[in-house]
Amino acid sequence: MLEEFKKLILDIQLKILVVDFEVAIKNAFRTSFSNATIKHCLFHFGQAIWQKISSLGLSILYRQDNIFRFDVRKILALVFIRHERIPVIYNLIKGEIMVKDYYLKEGNGLMINKFFSYFEEIYLNMRDLPWCALESVLNETPLTTDICEGYNRSLNAFLSSPGHPSLG
């Protein structure tokens, strides 16, 4: 499908593609538009982090402990650091977290360590850190896939409106 799309836009050179975190989509775009830079959607990055925090049972701690909430937001803010500095800043934040009272409370440290392992494996090991948004901010390029999702929502509403023939 992407190859057909590519034929339609022969004279357009895509420079940056913003995608969510679905591997199949990213790989398809990387194959079809090999010269384009693939960036990850900032919204979906935050959503993935929140889902991991929740799945580890840390959502109550997040809601009740302002310091923990602020520290999680520091990790989210890594998207605005130059990509070559992210591992250093991340390790500083991690070191600060590991001596805080909320970390030392029974059970929290284990779950937070699982979050660290997840973040390091999934995000810090990515080639070129495509979730890093600083370059997008500096170049005034989109940070999210919102424009596409808004268009898709409008198209779906139109296609499912009364008086429009069913496609199914």
C-alpha positions as CSV (number, residue, x, y, z in Angstrom):
1,M,0.0,0.0,0.0
2,L,2.8,2.4,0.8
3,E,4.4,1.6,-2.5
4,E,1.2,2.7,-4.3
5,F,1.1,5.9,-2.2
6,K,4.7,6.5,-3.2
7,K,3.8,6.3,-6.9
8,L,1.2,8.9,-6.4
9,I,3.6,11.4,-4.8
10,L,6.6,10.8,-7.0
11,D,7.7,14.5,-6.9
12,I,7.4,14.7,-3.1
13,Q,10.4,13.8,-1.0
14,L,9.3,13.0,2.6
15,K,11.9,14.2,5.0
16,I,10.3,13.4,8.4
17,L,7.6,10.9,9.3
18,V,5.9,10.9,12.7
19,V,4.6,7.5,13.7
20,D,3.2,5.9,16.8
21,F,5.2,3.0,18.4
22,E,3.8,0.2,16.2
23,V,6.8,-1.7,14.9
24,A,5.1,-2.9,11.7
25,I,4.2,0.7,10.7
26,K,7.7,2.0,11.4
27,N,9.3,-0.8,9.4
28,A,6.9,-0.3,6.5
29,F,7.7,3.4,6.3
30,R,11.4,2.7,6.8
31,T,11.3,0.3,3.8
32,S,9.3,2.5,1.5
33,F,10.8,5.9,2.5
34,S,14.4,5.0,3.4
35,N,15.6,8.6,3.1
36,A,13.1,9.9,5.6
37,T,13.7,10.4,9.3
38,I,11.3,8.4,11.4
39,K,10.2,10.2,14.6
40,H,7.9,8.8,17.3
41,C,4.8,10.6,18.4
42,L,5.2,12.5,21.7
43,F,1.7,11.7,22.8
44,H,2.2,7.9,22.2
45,F,5.5,8.1,24.1
46,G,3.8,9.6,27.1
47,Q,0.9,7.1,26.8
48,A,3.4,4.1,26.7
49,I,5.2,5.4,29.8
50,W,1.9,5.9,31.7
51,Q,0.7,2.4,30.7
52,K,4.0,0.9,32.1
53,I,3.7,2.9,35.3
54,S,0.1,1.6,35.7
55,S,0.9,-2.0,34.8
56,L,3.6,-2.0,37.5
57,G,1.1,-0.9,40.1
58,L,2.7,2.6,40.5
59,S,-0.3,4.7,39.4
60,I,-1.5,5.2,43.0
61,L,2.1,6.3,44.0
62,Y,2.1,8.6,41.0
63,R,-1.2,10.2,42.0
64,Q,-0.4,10.5,45.7
65,D,3.3,11.4,45.8
66,N,4.2,14.7,44.2
67,I,7.9,14.0,44.3
68,F,7.5,10.7,42.4
69,R,5.1,12.4,39.9
70,F,7.7,15.1,39.3
71,D,10.5,12.5,38.8
72,V,8.4,10.6,36.2
73,R,7.8,13.9,34.4
74,K,11.6,14.4,34.4
75,I,11.9,11.1,32.5
76,L,9.2,12.2,30.1
77,A,11.1,15.5,29.6
78,L,14.1,13.6,28.3
79,V,12.5,14.0,24.9
80,F,13.6,17.6,24.9
81,I,17.3,16.9,25.6
82,R,19.9,16.5,22.8
83,H,19.9,12.7,22.0
84,E,23.6,12.3,22.8
85,R,23.0,13.6,26.3
86,I,19.9,11.6,27.1
87,P,21.7,8.5,28.6
88,V,23.8,10.8,30.9
89,I,20.8,12.8,32.1
90,Y,18.7,9.6,32.5
91,N,21.3,8.1,34.7
92,L,21.4,11.2,36.9
93,I,17.6,11.1,37.3
94,K,17.7,7.4,38.0
95,G,20.4,7.9,40.7
96,E,18.4,10.7,42.3
97,I,15.3,8.5,42.4
98,M,17.1,5.5,44.0
99,V,17.7,7.4,47.2
100,K,14.3,9.0,47.6
101,D,11.9,8.0,50.4
102,Y,9.2,6.7,48.0
103,Y,11.8,4.4,46.4
104,L,12.9,3.0,49.7
105,K,9.4,2.1,50.8
106,E,8.6,-1.6,50.7
107,G,7.8,-2.8,47.2
108,N,8.2,0.5,45.4
109,G,11.9,0.1,44.7
110,L,11.4,-3.3,43.0
111,M,8.6,-2.0,40.7
112,I,10.5,1.2,39.9
113,N,13.6,-0.9,39.0
114,K,11.3,-2.9,36.6
115,F,10.3,0.4,35.1
116,F,14.0,1.4,34.7
117,S,14.7,-1.9,33.0
118,Y,11.8,-1.4,30.7
119,F,12.8,2.2,29.8
120,E,16.4,1.2,29.2
121,E,15.6,-1.8,27.1
122,I,12.8,-0.2,25.0
123,Y,13.8,3.4,24.7
124,L,17.5,3.9,25.5
125,N,18.5,1.0,23.2
126,M,16.7,2.5,20.2
127,R,18.9,3.5,17.2
128,D,18.9,7.3,16.9
129,L,16.4,7.6,19.8
130,P,13.4,8.5,17.5
131,W,11.3,9.6,20.5
132,C,13.7,12.5,21.1
133,A,11.7,15.6,20.1
134,L,14.2,18.4,20.5
135,E,15.1,18.5,16.8
136,S,11.4,18.6,16.0
137,V,10.9,21.6,18.3
138,L,13.9,23.4,16.9
139,N,12.7,22.8,13.3
140,E,9.1,23.4,14.1
141,T,8.0,20.0,12.8
142,P,5.1,18.0,14.3
143,L,5.6,16.2,17.6
144,T,2.5,14.1,17.4
145,T,0.2,12.2,14.9
146,D,-2.7,14.3,16.1
147,I,-3.4,15.9,12.7
148,C,-3.8,12.5,11.1
149,E,-5.9,11.1,14.0
150,G,-8.2,14.2,13.7
151,Y,-8.5,13.7,10.0
152,N,-9.3,9.9,10.4
153,R,-11.9,10.7,13.1
154,S,-13.6,13.2,10.7
155,L,-13.5,10.8,7.8
156,N,-15.0,8.0,10.0
157,A,-17.7,10.3,11.2
158,F,-18.5,11.3,7.7
159,L,-18.5,7.7,6.4
160,S,-20.7,6.5,9.2
161,S,-23.2,9.4,9.1
162,P,-26.9,8.8,8.2
163,G,-27.5,9.0,4.5
164,H,-24.1,7.8,3.5
165,P,-24.0,4.3,2.0
166,S,-22.4,1.6,4.1
167,L,-19.0,0.4,2.9
168,G,-19.3,-2.9,4.8
